Amino acid sequence: DDPAGRIERLFAKEPEFLPVYKRVLTLMDAPEGTTMGLMSVAVDTDPAVKESRRFYVQHFVESLERAGAAAWTEGAWRITEAGRAAVEMVADVPTTTDGVSW
């Protein structure tokens, strides 16, 4: 089991969406976790996501969950220890806020 490797491969596969992944992980890192609804507002309004029309919030959440960076626990989406390490991987990635509601 290698969550760090899976996360690295995910980020390498979709580098154009690193700001989106960073935003989702940040929302999940709240003490109370987050909901799909809150993440949807923060993701689906992102210009890169709107332009691609390939992905919606579920894609990002499910990809992070499969990689081991996120988990549904206690009624909320939460970041895992591997997810916290993933935030460090994207620490230098600017989080675009232009046109994004979050």
Backbone hydrogen bonds in HBPLUS format (Angstrom, degrees):
<---DONOR---> <-ACCEPTOR-->    atom                        ^
c    i                          cat <-CA-CA->   ^        H-A-AA   ^      H-
h    n   atom  resd res      DA  || num        DHA   H-A  angle D-A-AA Bond
n    s   type  num  typ     dist DA aas  dist angle  dist       angle   num
A0006-ARG N   A0002-ASP O   3.04 MM   4  6.38 160.4  2.08 155.7 161.8     1
A0007-ILE N   A0003-PRO O   2.83 MM   4  6.04 160.8  1.87 157.6 162.7     2
A0008-GLU N   A0004-ALA O   2.93 MM   4  6.11 162.5  1.96 148.0 153.0     3
A0009-ARG N   A0005-GLY O   2.95 MM   4  6.17 159.9  2.00 148.5 153.7     4
A0010-LEU N   A0006-ARG O   2.93 MM   4  6.14 154.9  1.99 145.6 152.8     5
A0011-PHE N   A0007-ILE O   2.90 MM   4  6.16 167.1  1.92 158.4 160.8     6
A0012-ALA N   A0008-GLU O   2.91 MM   4  6.08 151.9  1.99 146.0 154.3     7
A0013-LYS N   A0009-ARG O   2.92 MM   4  6.05 142.1  2.07 142.4 152.2     8
A0014-GLU N   A0010-LEU O   3.16 MM   4  6.40 142.3  2.31 147.3 156.3     9
A0017-PHE N   A0014-GLU O   3.00 MM   3  5.64 159.9  2.04 119.4 125.8    10
A0018-LEU N   A0015-PRO O   3.23 MM   3  5.33 169.2  2.24 112.5 112.1    11
A0020-VAL N   A0017-PHE O   2.94 MM   3  5.16 122.6  2.28 103.6 118.9    12
A0021-TYR N   A0017-PHE O   2.96 MM   4  6.34 161.8  1.99 159.9 165.2    13
A0022-LYS N   A0018-LEU O   2.89 MM   4  6.05 161.9  1.92 153.4 158.6    14
A0023-ARG N   A0019-PRO O   2.98 MM   4  6.13 153.8  2.05 138.7 145.6    15
A0024-VAL N   A0020-VAL O   2.94 MM   4  6.22 163.2  1.96 156.6 160.4    16
A0025-LEU N   A0021-TYR O   2.94 MM   4  6.13 168.4  1.95 154.4 157.6    17
A0026-THR N   A0022-LYS O   2.94 MM   4  6.08 152.5  2.02 145.3 153.2    18
A0027-LEU N   A0023-ARG O   3.00 MM   4  6.28 157.3  2.05 149.7 155.2    19
A0028-MET N   A0024-VAL O   2.98 MM   4  6.25 156.2  2.03 150.4 157.2    20
A0029-ASP N   A0025-LEU O   3.04 MM   4  6.17 127.2  2.33 137.7 150.9    21
A0029-ASP N   A0026-THR O   3.18 MM   3  5.11 136.9  2.37  94.1 106.2    22
A0030-ALA N   A0027-LEU O   3.34 MM   3  5.82 167.9  2.36 112.6 114.9    23
A0033-GLY N   A0030-ALA O   2.79 MM   3  4.92 161.5  1.82 114.8 120.7    24
A0034-THR N   A0077-TRP O   2.94 MM  43  5.19 138.4  2.11 133.6 146.5    25
A0077-TRP N   A0034-THR O   2.85 MM  43  5.19 170.1  1.86 158.4 156.0    26
A0039-MET N   A0035-THR O   3.11 MM   4  6.36 164.9  2.14 149.9 154.4    27
A0040-SER N   A0036-MET O   2.81 MM   4  5.89 146.1  1.92 144.0 154.0    28
A0041-VAL N   A0037-GLY O   3.21 MM   4  6.52 153.7  2.29 146.6 151.2    29
A0042-ALA N   A0038-LEU O   3.27 MM   4  6.57 157.8  2.33 144.4 150.0    30
A0043-VAL N   A0039-MET O   2.83 MM   4  5.96 135.6  2.03 148.1 160.6    31
A0044-ASP N   A0040-SER O   2.82 MM   4  5.45 150.6  1.90 142.1 151.1    32
A0046-ASP N   A0043-VAL O   2.94 MM   3  5.36 163.1  1.97 117.2 122.7    33
A0049-VAL N   A0046-ASP O   3.06 MM   3  5.32 120.5  2.43 105.7 120.1    34
A0050-LYS N   A0046-ASP O   2.88 MM   4  6.13 165.6  1.90 162.3 167.2    35
A0051-GLU N   A0047-PRO O   2.88 MM   4  5.97 156.9  1.93 147.7 153.5    36
A0052-SER N   A0048-ALA O   3.16 MM   4  6.24 153.3  2.23 136.9 143.5    37
A0053-ARG N   A0049-VAL O   3.12 MM   4  6.19 162.3  2.15 152.9 156.7    38
A0059-HIS N   A0056-TYR O   2.97 MM   3  5.67 134.3  2.18 121.1 131.4    39
A0061-VAL N   A0057-VAL O   3.05 MM   4  6.30 168.4  2.06 162.6 165.9    40
A0062-GLU N   A0058-GLN O   2.85 MM   4  5.82 168.3  1.86 151.6 155.7    41
A0063-SER N   A0059-HIS O   2.93 MM   4  5.95 153.0  2.01 141.5 149.7    42
A0064-LEU N   A0060-PHE O   3.01 MM   4  6.15 159.2  2.05 144.2 149.6    43
A0065-GLU N   A0061-VAL O   2.87 MM   4  6.10 153.7  1.93 148.8 157.0    44
A0066-ARG N   A0062-GLU O   2.88 MM   4  6.05 167.6  1.89 151.7 154.5    45
A0067-ALA N   A0063-SER O   3.05 MM   4  6.18 147.3  2.16 140.7 149.7    46
A0068-GLY N   A0064-LEU O   3.09 MM   4  6.21 120.1  2.46 134.4 148.5    47
A0069-ALA N   A0064-LEU O   2.83 MM   5  5.09 149.4  1.92 161.4 156.2    48
A0068-GLY N   A0065-GLU O   3.03 MM   3  5.11 143.6  2.17 100.2 111.3    49
A0080-THR N   A0069-ALA O   3.08 MM  11  5.26 157.7  2.14 127.1 125.6    50
A0071-ALA N   A0078-ARG O   2.91 MM   7  5.45 153.1  1.98 155.2 162.4    51
A0078-ARG N   A0071-ALA O   2.83 MM   7  5.45 165.1  1.85 158.2 163.3    52
A0073-THR N   A0076-ALA O   2.94 MM   3  5.60 151.1  2.03 171.9 164.6    53
A0076-ALA N   A0073-THR O   3.08 MM   3  5.60 149.5  2.17 115.6 123.8    54
A0084-ARG N   A0080-THR O   2.91 MM   4  6.32 145.3  2.03 147.1 156.1    55
A0085-ALA N   A0081-GLU O   3.11 MM   4  6.47 150.9  2.20 144.5 152.0    56
A0086-ALA N   A0082-ALA O   2.93 MM   4  6.22 140.5  2.09 136.7 148.3    57
A0087-VAL N   A0083-GLY O   2.97 MM   4  6.33 142.2  2.12 144.5 153.7    58
A0088-GLU N   A0084-ARG O   3.36 MM   4  6.73 147.8  2.47 138.3 145.6    59
A0089-MET N   A0085-ALA O   3.16 MM   4  6.58 141.9  2.31 138.5 149.0    60
A0089-MET N   A0086-ALA O   2.98 MM   3  4.89 118.4  2.37  91.6 107.6    61
A0090-VAL N   A0086-ALA O   3.21 MM   4  6.59 139.0  2.38 144.4 154.2    62
A0090-VAL N   A0087-VAL O   3.19 MM   3  5.28 130.4  2.45  96.4 108.7    63
A0091-ALA N   A0088-GLU O   3.27 MM   3  4.88 168.2  2.29 101.7 103.0    64
A0093-VAL N   A0090-VAL O   2.96 MM   3  5.17 158.3  2.01 111.2 118.3    65
A0100-VAL N   A0097-THR O   3.14 MM   3  5.07 173.4  2.14 118.6 117.5    66
